[in-house]
Amino acid sequence: MMDFEDDDPGLVFAIPDFYRPSKWLLDIQQPSGLLFSQLRIEDLDKKLPDVVGQSKEQDVFFRIPDFSLGIEGVTPVPNISPELKSMPSIPQPVEEDDVDIWLFPQDLPLKIADYQSWDSFDNEKAKNLHSPYITEAGPAIFDAAVEATRDYLQVNNTGHKVVNARVYATSLLALALGRNSVLFAWDEGKHAFKPALAEMRISGYTSEALNSMLALFLDCGNLTKGLQAFVDKAYSKRRSPGQIALADAVSTLLRTTQSSLSEAASKCKSILQLQVLFKPAHAILTCFNRIVKSTSKTRSDESMLSTIFEEILLQEHKTDLTRDVLVEVLSRVSHPWLEFLGEWLGLQREAGLPLTTHGEGKSFVKVADREWIDEAGMELQERDFTLDYDKVPSFIAPEDARTIFEVGKSLRFLRTHHPEHPLSRAEVIASANPPSFEWKYSWQDIVSVEAKALQYEKDLTNAIHDFSIQPSTANDYALNRPTEESTFPLDFFGKPEEDMQAHVLASIDALNLPLYLDPAPDQLSLVLQKHLTSELEVPTSSESLFSPPVSLVPLLAFNPLIAAQARVINGMSMRMFFQSHGLHRHLSLQRNFHLLGNGLFSSRLSHALFDPDLESAERHRGVARSGGIMGLRLGGRDTWPPASSELRLALMGVLTESYTSDQPLAQAQKGTYLEKSLPGDLSFAVRDMSQEEIERCMNVDSIEALDFLRLSYKPPPPLEAVITPIILFKYDQLFKLLLRVLRMLYVVSALYQDATDRTSHWQNIGAVGNRFRIEAHHFITTLSSYFFDTGIECTWRIFERKLAEIEKCISSNSNNLTLGQNEGLDKLRDYHERVLDRIMFALFLRKRQKPVLQLLEEIFTLILQFSKISRERASLEVGKSDFEEKCKELYEKFKKKVGVFITVCRGLSEKKGYGDKKISSQVGQYGLFDGDNLADENTIAHLLGRLEMSSYYGEPQARR
């Protein structure tokens, strides 16, 4: 019973007092005469007889169960004697300490839920309650079941040796650290740890459970031994700086693992805790083992750096500290390579002997024999710097690698040909305090790198400008810079003997002191300790919450400094090429002679080769030369090819007189004839040809008759960086084709003169012959006009405008000494090569246009055959009927070939995308050498418009 005032809503089984008056009537005096006002129904529980005596052993089914809740202080109700049964029961007052069986005691606190976990093993207050399960009954009962002969658990551990748990745990710790112990020893033959006992276990564990945990410790021990062997071999056999740096990082890993885990293992109280402790160590040891295996003897340091960087990319998404460990390892291992990168770009002084073409290469800079075939067909070799892409780490893009290589190569050009230049002096560059290449992984550090690069570029340009005004400034820079001698003076000389003795004694006392070791660990040790124990915090200077992706770190950390150095060196090297070595003059030389851009040269060469009125340079026995102008007279002789002496006499003075005609009068009259050497030793030469080509060349009436003649040009040593052998080969191919076109122009002009000359016997040749002559003249003149005007002149004007723009940027009056990052000599060389590619495309000299060129050569051959029979008809060697028959046959072939040629050209002009290929954005990105204006434009439509505007060759024969 309880009152409403004490009503507790949590006591759902409490019986309320239903006879209690309302609390609103407590203040009113109750009358005593009401019915049932004094009647109280007593609690039935207090009147029930005691039934404790009914509990007997034989009466189990009907006995009342014991509801004792185990409450202390509750005593059982005593049995009532028979004498007291007849006495009326007197209601006893209910004591406060009586306990209702339906209610929980109010004085006892509720127990906290006992959650089972592995942490309860460390709790000494945990109650050892008896459990019906054998696995929870204790190790003694479990061991008894395991060792039983009947093998109740069916684990087959009856014959296993039971070793001390402490000894086994100590042996596991030594095993994981790569040490020998009582239970595990290193097998040199198998290169792995082996247990001393084949079958063993500890109390409370089966061998299968121990073996499942033992695998982790065995792997850690074997990996530790393997990494230690790598370290020993690296210091004794390896000479690579990168591998030595990797060995040092591995040694730091092993040292930190030994110290950190040995201390942390002393706090472990079970094998399971020891296993959890070594899981991070196993992960990092496995990662290092993959890196070490990939760095075999045949692989380079750059491949090793690529492996580490790729491993970092794989670990970037993980939440553990493996990425941070590998990042520190990459910073250590890449330090030698980054030092060489700074030396190649000129940011640091070269350690040891400077890198030259006479020595061996280093890293991605390879010194090799550059082989090529010159215009004469001779195989030439020259040692030069080449870029070895296999030695470039994967975190450096190929475009950036080429920029780095070309900038360093331009710097070597300045040091070789202009040793007095400010950039050739290391002290001038050092005066600008160039920063070094370092890995940066936070946005604040990356912004700082960019700011330092811009400041370095500004300081370097100021130093170059000051040196240009006053060359002695470089010596001032060298004097103002502190040296080792000025920083650490040797103060022995000029001192008395007592001072020297005191100095020596002080040195002895300093050497007697114990070696001072910096107790502060390096960054790699701190990161490893945090990874292994998860207790230490790595101090970081970065305040950024988000770091850039690792894949972008090399671009963001290295490119600002590379770009700054490239802008300065590109500007100065381009200035030297144009102002000191006359690059523009040499390029114009190729235009005037290889591309027949000089009108005087084209005219003189045409007359010297084809004019039959000139005196023959051929030597005849008993006939003296008259001393007049001599020529080869290709169309008026039977013997071919000419001798070398005849060729030399016929072409003597053609190049020199044509070259001096474009020069100012004062310069043209300067010096004698023998002193007037052409740039690059420009001269005529004979091309080296195969036997088959020589046989075709020996036919005076063939289109290949002049293929033996070529122009020999060798660029001066500095200019070969822009005018390469490949470019010279393309010039030679263009000259070979243009020389054929020049011959065809002379042939069709001669046909027209013979037809109109009254003294010629070639009169009344008929309609077919006249039509052939007119159409051949139209075809050749139109084709040559297209070649020279559209194919060459239009493209070369674009190149000339580009050269003028470059000269304007690098003019001496300009205060800007730099060019863009992608505006170096290599980009100018690529632009020059693309100019020639576009010209060759317009002249049908590309590889994919070979069928069109062969069709054009067949048309040339038919015209030459017609010219031959015309000469024979003019000299009355062929009769009129034979001439007309052959002329008609050649004309039909000519009409058919020209029709096919026009059809093919029309198809190419209408082909979608033909000739509209745009230059890749990676080539000539932005800046001066943006090659969008040099795309292979489809200009064949221009040729079609000139050849045929009325579909003359496309109509059937019957309609004409």
Secondary structure, 3 states (H helix, E strand, C coil): CECCCCCCCCCCCCCECCCCCCHHHCCCCCCCCCCCCCCCCCCHHHHCCCCHHHCCCCCCCCCCCCCCCCCCCCCCCCCCCHHHCCCCCCCCCCCCCCCCCCCCCCCCCCCCCCCCCHHHHHCCCCCCCCCCCHHHCCHHHHHHHHHCCCCCCCCCCCCCEEECHHHHHHHHHHHHCCCCCCCEEEECCCCEEEECCCCEEECCCCHHHHHHHHHHHHHHHHHHHHHHHHHHHHHHCCCCHHHHHHHHHHHHHHHHHHHHHHHHHCCCCCHHHHHHHHHHHHHHHHHHHHHHHHCCCCCCHHHHHHHHHHHHHHHCCCCCCHHHHHHHHHHHHCHHHHHHHHHHHCCCCCCCCCCCCCCCCECCEEEEEEEEECCCCCEEEEEEEEECHHHCCCCCCHHHHHHHHHHHHHHHHHHHHCCCCHHHCHHHHHHCCCCCCCCCCCHHHHHHHHHHHHHHHHHHHHHHHHHHHCCCHHHHHHHHCCCHHHHCCCCCCCCCHHHHHHHHHHHHHHHHCCCCCCCCCCHHHHHHHHHHHCCCCCCCCCCCCCCCCHHHHHHHHHHHHHHHHHHHHHHHHHHHHHHCCCHHHHHHHHHHHHCCCCHHHHHHHHHHHHCCCCEECCCCCCCCCCCCCEECCHHHCCCCCCCHHHHHHHCCCHHHHHHHCCCCHHHHCCCCCCCCCCHHHCEEEECCCCHHHHHHHCCCCCCCCCCCEEEECCCCHHHHHCCCHHHHHHHHHHHHHHHHHHHHHHHHHHHHHHHHCCCCCCCCCCHHHHHHHHHHHHHHHHHHHHHHHHHHHHHHHHHHHHHHHHHHHCCCCCCCCCCCCCCCHHHHHHHHHHHHHHHHHHCCCCHHHHHHHHHHHHHHHHHHHHHHHHHHHHCCCCCHHHHHHHHHHHHHHHHHHHHHHHHHHHHHHHCCCCCCCCCCCCCCCCCCCCHHHHCCCCCHHHHHHHHCCCCCCCCCHHHC
